[in-house]
Amino acid sequence: VLAAEQRAIPGRTYIVSDGQPVPRRAFYTELASLLNAPPAAFEPLPEGTPPPPHDRGNRRLSNARFRLETGWAPEFADYRQGLAASVAESAEG
């Protein structure tokens, strides 16, 4: 947020991410593991029901413009490191 406020080009649209796409199931499975919780359960859809929009696409978004124009880099290399740090921080506080 601070990089955008201080260095982004006004009116531009930016993607801010770690640049490492992750399926929703993998994200929640990793989080459950870090929390020593049961694995995330995903209910099967009834026969003939189309998947929700977030499960249909194969979107790959790039953070290259934001990184180039602001000099920003994510604090953590990927979602696993970020989740681990977030869980550790919440356990401390």
N, C-alpha and C positions, 0 to 999 in steps of 0.2 A: 504494500500500500504506500509506504514511504517512497520507494523508488518511483512509483507511478506519479505520486504527487510532485516529486522534486524534478524528475527528468523525462517523463513521458511527453509525447507530442499531444497537445490538446486536441480532442476530437477523435483520436485514433482508438481503435478497438484492439485490445491485446488479449492474448491467452496467457494465463499465469498458471504454470504447472511444473512438475518436476521433469516432464518430457519422457516419462516412462509409463505408457498406457498399461492399465491393469483391469482385468475383468472384475466386475462387482463381486462375484463369488470369491475370487482370490483375496480381494481386499477384506471382506468380512471374515473369511477363514483365518487370515493372518491376525486380525484384531482379536478374534475369539481365542486364538492360541496364546497371544500375549496376555490376555486377561484370565487365562486358565478357565475359560468358559466353554460350554459345549459348542461344537461347530454350528455355524449359522445354518438354519434350515430354510430351504427354498421350496415352497409348496408347488407341486406340479400343477400346471394349468389344465382345466378341463379340456377334453378332446375337442379339437377344432377352434380353440380360442387362440387368437394371434398373440404373440409375446408382446409385452409392453414396449413402448418406444426405446427405453434405455437398454433393452436386451436385443433389439432388432439390428441396430447399426454396427458397423465396424469403423467407428469414428477414430481418427488419429488426428489430434490437434497439435499444432506446433507452437512452442513458446519462443521461437527464434527471433521474431520481431521485437518482442519485449526485452529479451536478453540483449540483443544488439543495440537497441535504441536507448536503453536505460543502464546497461552494464550490470543488470541484476543477475544473480545466480541463486538457485535454491540452497537453503541451508543444509538440506539432506539430499543425498544422491538419489534416493528413491522412496516410494511410499513405505516400504518396510522400515527403513531407518527413521522416518518421520513418525510413524505410528509407535515404534518402540520408545522414542524420546517422549512422545506425548503421554504414553501410558506411564512411563517412569516419572515424569513430572507430576502427573495427577496423583500418583501414589505418594509422592513426597509432600504434596501440598494440601 
